[in-house]
């Protein structure tokens, strides 16, 4: 092996236990300069533990780590940063009231004549931003004024300011819009060109195949496989991650699913955010909603649910005109809304699984609480919810299991219409398949499903029809066999009418 091909980072036989529970067992991984190495697996597979050992958050119980050919043992992330190994975690470590430059050089500000050299610090930050081709972030801008994507760039710039040779990225696109994902792609490729090695963790398999040279799969804390990304396909990767054969990533429509009468109808519906929307969702039907960030997708379902009610047009439920002006009224009318941000809007994180599952029932139908409580064990079982029990606090569950608790909360109301806003965001492959299976089951039971997703394969793979929004209006209605290019054309307002056939 030439010096150029030698790994810049080599972890061998890493092991870790917490309170006698083995969470990482004999895991090895190496990454070469300029390589993007994908690390995948379900929640609980050991990815985060592995990354935190490398970052110095946890100390390993067994194994060795070499950086640049030299053995290292980090006891703190700052120690790892100084050595050239940086980690961009999902939760950013930035001070919102300080400037970009102050965050980049926090704790090691350049000085001149005993004083902080603010101009020199901003000049160096500008150089680092320019190296990444970023001209829209100013070094003196307060971090609180930046978007999530821009804050992520600041974290990457901070890593580069330490001359990072290896950067770990933990779910870097989880909170990004579509155009911001493309921006991140460009940054990753620039880092590659500079010879920076990247360990890339994501539940979005398309990103793994788009960006990664090598893919390592973990399951239950153990290494399943490592190999070139171009020697494995999506089906095989999913099988390795979940440990079983999967006939289809998106399950087929269940036997016995029949389309019934229209459950939800919008006629020229509009408010301050959407306008002139015509839409129909029938019993047993899954209608997907696609569109770019800001197209009005979330605002549409919030209007249906009464969060920001329609002020124009008509809405009919089971053929009857209604005006929903609040969430409580929506629930009583048989609507359920699974929101995009489960932590901020869907869960009481410091409450138990059971209390969360009863939140809506206790609020809207208190007289049903006892009856619903008795049925919840069956609901949890059907969702394959993994927890220590109904008394466990939701904040300690994985993202996928938190989403299952949100679903249980709404299933308890026996809804006739389910509105899903990014139902699989930030959850692993196994949990996604469980959610897809639940959606199919709801359709078979005659529930009308309206599903928003930023992931076009998900929209096309799960929907009977796809409605595309552009600037708050429905720009197209497409069949489920439409291709992604056609959906994108409709989402950007450039679709030729002949392509709708």
C-alpha positions in Angstrom: 0.0 0.0 0.0 1.4 3.4 -1.0 1.5 6.3 1.5 -1.3 8.0 -0.5 -3.5 4.9 0.0 -2.7 4.4 3.7 -5.6 5.1 6.0 -5.6 8.4 7.8 -7.8 6.8 10.4 -7.9 3.1 11.4 -10.1 1.8 14.3 -9.6 -1.8 15.1 -11.7 -4.1 17.4 -13.5 -1.3 19.2 -15.8 -2.5 22.0 -17.9 -0.7 24.6 -20.4 -1.7 27.3 -22.7 0.4 29.5 -23.9 -1.1 32.8 -23.0 -4.6 31.6 -24.8 -4.2 28.3 -22.7 -4.7 25.2 -23.4 -1.9 22.7 -20.3 -2.2 20.5 -18.4 -5.4 19.9 -15.2 -5.8 17.8 -16.0 -3.1 15.3 -13.2 -2.0 12.8 -13.2 0.7 10.2 -10.6 2.6 8.2 -10.8 5.6 6.0 -8.3 7.0 3.5 -7.6 10.7 2.7 -10.3 12.0 0.4 -12.6 9.0 1.0 -16.2 9.3 2.0 -17.0 6.3 4.1 -20.7 5.6 4.8 -21.7 4.2 8.2 -25.2 2.8 8.2 -27.5 0.7 10.4 -30.7 0.9 12.3 -31.1 2.9 15.5 -29.3 1.0 18.2 -26.9 -0.5 15.7 -23.9 1.2 17.4 -23.2 4.0 15.0 -23.4 6.8 17.5 -21.4 4.9 20.1 -18.7 4.3 17.5 -18.6 7.9 16.5 -18.5 9.1 20.1 -15.5 6.9 20.9 -13.6 8.3 17.9 -14.6 11.8 19.0 -13.5 11.4 22.6 -17.0 11.6 24.1 -16.8 8.0 25.3 -13.7 6.0 26.2 -13.4 2.6 24.5 -13.3 -0.6 26.5 -11.3 -2.5 23.9 -9.6 -1.9 20.6 -7.1 0.6 19.1 -7.4 3.8 17.1 -4.7 5.2 14.9 -4.7 8.7 13.4 -2.1 9.3 10.8 -0.5 6.0 11.7 0.0 6.9 15.3 -2.0 5.4 18.2 -4.4 7.9 19.9 -6.7 7.9 22.9 -9.0 10.9 23.2 -10.7 11.9 26.4 -12.5 14.9 25.2 -13.8 16.1 21.8 -11.6 19.2 21.9 -8.6 16.9 22.2 -9.7 15.0 19.1 -10.3 18.3 17.3 -6.7 19.5 18.0 -5.4 16.2 16.7 -7.3 16.6 13.4 -10.5 14.5 14.0 -13.6 16.6 14.1 -17.3 15.6 14.5 -20.3 17.5 13.3 -23.1 16.2 15.5 -26.8 16.6 14.9 -27.0 19.0 17.8 -24.7 21.8 17.0 -22.3 23.2 19.6 -22.6 26.9 18.7 -23.2 30.0 20.8 -26.1 31.8 19.1 -25.4 35.3 20.3 -21.8 35.2 19.1 -20.6 35.8 15.6 -19.5 33.1 13.0 -15.9 34.0 13.5 -16.2 34.0 17.3 -17.7 30.5 17.2 -15.1 29.2 14.8 -12.2 30.3 17.0 -13.9 29.9 20.4 -11.4 29.4 23.2 -8.4 30.1 20.9 -9.0 33.6 19.6 -5.9 35.1 17.9 -4.5 38.0 19.9 -2.6 41.1 19.0 -0.9 43.2 21.7 -2.7 41.2 24.3 -6.2 41.8 22.8 -8.4 39.6 20.7 -7.6 40.3 17.1 -11.2 40.5 15.8 -10.3 41.6 12.3 -7.7 38.9 11.9 -10.1 36.3 13.2 -12.8 37.4 10.7 -10.2 37.5 7.9 -9.2 33.9 8.6 -12.8 32.8 8.8 -13.5 34.5 5.4 -10.6 32.5 3.9 -12.0 29.2 5.3 -15.5 30.0 3.9 -14.0 30.9 0.5 -12.2 27.6 0.5 -15.6 25.9 0.6 -17.0 28.3 -2.0 -19.3 29.9 0.5 -19.9 33.6 -0.2 -23.3 34.1 1.5 -22.2 33.8 5.2 -20.5 36.8 6.7 -17.9 36.2 9.5 -19.4 38.9 11.7 -23.0 37.6 11.4 -24.5 36.4 14.7 -25.1 32.7 14.5 -28.7 33.1 15.7 -29.5 34.8 12.3 -28.3 31.8 10.3 -30.4 28.9 8.9 -29.8 25.4 10.0 -27.8 24.7 6.9 -25.6 27.8 7.4 -25.0 26.8 11.1 -23.9 23.4 9.8 -21.4 25.1 7.5 -20.0 27.0 10.5 -19.4 23.7 12.3 -17.6 22.4 9.2 -15.5 25.6 9.0 -14.7 25.2 12.7 -13.4 21.7 12.0 -11.3 23.0 9.1 -9.8 25.7 11.3 -8.3 22.9 13.3 -6.8 21.5 10.1 -9.1 18.5 10.4 -7.9 15.4 8.5 -11.1 13.4 9.3 -14.6 14.8 9.7 -17.5 12.7 11.0 -20.9 13.9 9.9 -23.9 12.6 11.9 -27.2 12.8 9.9 -26.1 16.0 8.3 -29.2 16.5 6.1 -31.8 15.5 8.7 -33.1 19.1 9.1 -32.2 20.4 5.6 -34.4 21.4 2.7 -33.8 20.0 -0.8 -31.7 22.8 -2.1 -29.7 22.8 1.1 -28.9 19.1 0.7 -27.4 19.9 -2.7 -25.2 22.6 -1.0 -24.0 20.0 1.5 -23.2 17.6 -1.4 -21.0 20.3 -2.9 -19.2 20.9 0.4 -18.5 17.2 0.8 -17.0 17.0 -2.6 -14.8 20.1 -2.0 -13.6 18.4 1.2 -12.8 15.3 -0.7 -10.7 17.3 -3.2 -8.7 18.7 -0.3 -8.0 15.2 0.9 -10.2 15.3 4.0 -11.6 11.9 5.0 -15.3 11.9 5.9 -17.3 9.3 7.9 -20.8 9.9 6.8 -23.8 8.6 8.8 -27.3 8.9 7.3 -30.6 7.1 7.3 -31.1 8.4 3.7 -29.8 5.6 1.6 -29.8 7.8 -1.6 -27.2 10.0 0.0 -25.1 7.1 1.0 -25.0 5.9 -2.6 -24.6 9.4 -4.0 -21.7 10.4 -1.9 -19.9 7.4 -0.4 -17.0 5.4 -1.8 -17.2 2.7 0.9 -20.1 1.5 3.0 -19.9 -0.1 6.4 -23.0 -1.8 7.9 -23.5 -2.2 11.7 -26.2 -4.3 13.4 -26.7 -4.8 17.1 -23.3 -3.3 17.8 -21.4 -5.7 15.5 -19.8 -5.3 12.1 -21.9 -6.8 9.3 -19.9 -5.8 6.3 -17.5 -3.3 4.7 -17.1 -2.8 1.0 -17.1 -0.5 -2.1 -20.4 1.3 -2.5 -20.6 0.3 -6.2 -20.6 -3.4 -5.3 -23.9 -3.4 -3.4 -27.5 -2.2 -4.2 -30.2 -0.8 -2.1 -32.1 -4.0 -1.6 -29.0 -5.9 -0.3 -28.0 -2.9 1.9 -31.4 -2.9 3.5 -31.2 -6.6 4.1 -27.9 -6.3 5.8 -29.1 -3.5 8.0 -32.3 -5.1 9.2 -31.1 -8.7 9.1 -33.9 -10.1 7.0 -35.0 -10.4 3.5 -37.3 -7.5 2.3 -39.3 -8.2 -0.7 -39.9 -4.5 -1.4 -38.7 -1.4 0.4 -42.1 0.0 0.0 -44.7 -2.7 0.8 -47.4 -3.4 -1.8 -51.0 -2.5 -1.3 -52.6 -5.0 1.1 -55.1 -7.5 -0.1 -58.6 -6.3 0.7 -57.8 -2.6 0.2 -60.7 -1.0 -1.6 -61.3 2.6 -2.7 -64.5 4.0 -1.1 -66.3 7.3 -1.3 -64.4 10.6 -1.0 -63.5 11.2 2.7 -61.8 14.5 2.2 -62.6 17.0 -0.6 -61.2 20.5 -1.0 -62.7 22.9 -3.6 -60.8 26.1 -4.3 -59.5 26.1 -0.8 -57.1 28.8 0.3 -55.8 31.0 3.1 -52.7 33.3 3.5 -50.4 30.4 2.5 -52.2 28.3 -0.1 -54.7 29.2 -2.8 -57.2 27.5 -5.1 -56.4 24.0 -4.0 -58.7 21.3 -5.4 -58.1 17.9 -3.7 -59.9 14.6 -3.1 -58.8 11.7 -0.9 -61.0 8.6 -0.9 -61.5 6.0 1.8 -58.7 3.5 1.4 -56.5 5.8 -0.7 -53.0 7.2 0.0 -52.5 10.5 -1.7 -48.9 11.9 -1.7 -48.1 15.6 -1.5 -44.8 16.7 -3.1 -43.2 20.1 -3.5 -40.1 22.1 -2.7 -39.5 23.7 0.7 -41.9 26.6 1.0 -44.3 25.3 -1.5 -47.1 25.2 1.0 -47.1 21.4 1.9 -47.2 21.8 5.6 -49.4 24.8 5.5 -52.0 22.7 3.5 -52.3 20.0 6.1 -52.3 22.6 8.9 -55.2 24.3 7.2 -57.1 21.1 6.8 -56.5 20.4 10.5 -57.7 23.9 11.5 -54.3 25.2 12.8 -54.5 28.0 10.2 -58.0 27.5 8.8 -59.0 28.0 5.2 -60.6 31.4 4.5 -61.7 30.6 1.0 -63.2 27.7 -0.8 -64.9 24.7 0.7 -63.9 21.6 2.6 -66.1 18.5 2.8 -65.7 15.5 5.1 -67.7 12.4 4.0 -69.7 14.7 1.7 -70.7 17.2 4.3 -69.3 20.8 4.1 -67.4 21.7 7.3 -65.3 24.6 8.5 -62.5 23.3 10.9 -61.2 26.2 13.0 -59.2 24.4 15.6 -57.3 21.2 16.4 -59.9 19.9 19.0 -62.7 20.3 16.4 -60.5 18.5 13.8 -60.0 15.5 16.2 -63.7 15.3 16.9 -64.3 15.3 13.1 -62.1 12.2 12.7 -58.9 13.9 11.6 -55.4 13.1 12.8 -52.2 15.1 12.1 -48.8 13.6 12.5 -46.5 16.7 12.5 -43.1 17.1 10.9 -41.3 17.9 14.2 -42.2 15.1 16.6 -40.0 16.4 19.4 -41.3 20.0 19.4 -44.9 19.3 18.3 -45.7 15.6 18.7 -44.4 14.5 22.1 -44.0 15.5 25.8 -40.4 14.2 26.0 -40.2 14.1 29.8 -43.4 12.1 30.1 -43.9 8.3 29.8 -44.8 6.3 26.7 -48.2 5.7 28.1 -48.9 9.3 29.0 -47.9 10.4 25.5 -50.1 7.8 23.9 -53.0 9.1 25.9 -52.4 12.8 25.3 -55.1 13.4 22.6 -57.6 11.1 24.2 -57.3 12.8 27.6 -57.6 16.2 26.0 -60.5 15.6 23.6 -62.3 12.4 24.7 -61.5 12.1 28.4 -64.4 9.7 29.0 -62.7 7.1 26.7 -59.3 7.2 28.6 -59.9 3.9 30.5 -61.1 2.0 27.5 -58.3 3.3 25.2 -55.6 2.5 27.9 -56.7 -1.1 27.9 -56.2 -1.3 24.1 -52.7 0.4 24.0 -50.6 -2.8 24.6 -52.0 -4.2 21.4 -51.3 -0.9 19.5 -47.7 -0.8 20.8 -47.3 -4.5 19.7 -48.7 -3.8 16.2 -46.2 -0.9 15.8 -43.3 -3.1 17.1 -42.6 -0.4 19.6 -39.3 -1.1 21.5 -39.1 0.3 25.0 -38.5 -0.8 28.6 -42.2 -0.5 29.2 -45.1 2.0 29.2 -43.5 4.0 32.1 -40.3 4.8 30.2 -39.8 8.4 29.4 -40.1 9.1 25.7 -36.9 11.2 25.6 -34.9 8.0 26.1 -36.4 6.2 23.0 -34.7 6.1 19.6 -36.1 8.4 16.9 -38.0 5.6 15.3 -39.7 4.5 18.5 -40.6 8.1 19.3 -42.3 8.3 16.0 -44.2 5.1 16.8 -45.4 6.7 20.0 -46.7 9.7 18.0 -48.6 7.2 15.7 -50.0 5.3 18.7 -51.3 8.6 20.2 -53.3 9.3 17.0 -54.3 5.7 16.3 -56.0 5.8 19.7 -58.5 8.3 18.4 -59.7 5.9 15.6 -59.3 8.6 12.8 -61.0 8.4 9.5 -58.5 10.8 7.8 -54.8 10.8 8.6 -52.5 13.6 7.6 -48.8 12.7 7.7 -46.2 15.3 7.4 -42.7 13.8 6.8 -43.7 10.6 8.7 -40.3 8.9 8.4 -37.9 11.9 8.8 -34.8 10.9 10.9 -35.7 7.3 11.5 -33.9 4.2 10.4 -34.7 1.7 7.7 -36.4 -0.8 9.9 -38.6 1.8 11.5 -39.5 3.3 8.1 -40.7 -0.1 6.9 -42.8 -0.4 10.0 -44.4 3.0 9.4 -45.0 2.1 5.7 -46.7 -1.1 6.7 -48.9 0.8 9.2 -49.9 3.3 6.4 -50.9 0.3 4.2 -52.9 -1.2 7.0 -54.7 2.1 7.6 -55.7 2.2 3.9 -57.0 -1.4 4.1 -59.2 -0.3 7.0 -60.7 2.4 4.9 -58.8 5.4 6.3 -58.0 8.2 3.9 -54.3 9.1 4.0 -52.7 12.3 2.9 -48.9 12.1 3.1 -46.3 14.8 2.7 -42.7 13.7 2.1 -39.5 15.5 0.8 -38.2 12.1 -0.3 -39.6 11.5 -3.8 -39.0 7.7 -3.8 -41.2 7.6 -0.7 -44.0 9.7 -2.3 -43.9 7.6 -5.5 -43.5 4.3 -3.7 -46.4 4.7 -1.2 -49.0 6.8 -3.0 -51.9 5.9 -5.3 -51.7 9.5 -6.7 -49.4 12.4 -6.2 -50.4 16.1 -5.9 -47.6 18.5 -6.5 -47.6 22.0 -4.9 -45.8 25.0 -6.3 -46.0 28.5 -4.7 -49.0 27.4 -2.6 -51.0 26.0 -5.5 -51.5 22.5 -6.8 -49.5 22.6 -10.0 -50.1 19.0 -11.0 -51.7 15.7 -10.1 -49.6 12.7 -11.2 -50.0 8.9 -11.2 -47.9 6.9 -8.8 -45.9 5.6 -11.8 -44.6 9.1 -12.7 -40.8 9.5 -12.5 -38.9 11.8 -10.2 -38.0 14.2 -13.0 -41.6 14.8 -13.8 -42.5 15.5 -10.1 -39.5 17.9 -9.9 -40.6 19.7 -13.0 -44.1 20.2 -11.5 -42.6 21.3 -8.2 -40.6 24.0 -10.0 -43.4 25.1 -12.2 -41.8 23.9 -15.4 -43.9 20.9 -16.3 -45.3 20.7 -19.8 -48.9 19.8 -19.8 -48.3 16.9 -22.2 -46.2 15.2 -19.5 -49.2 14.7 -17.3 -50.5 11.8 -19.3 
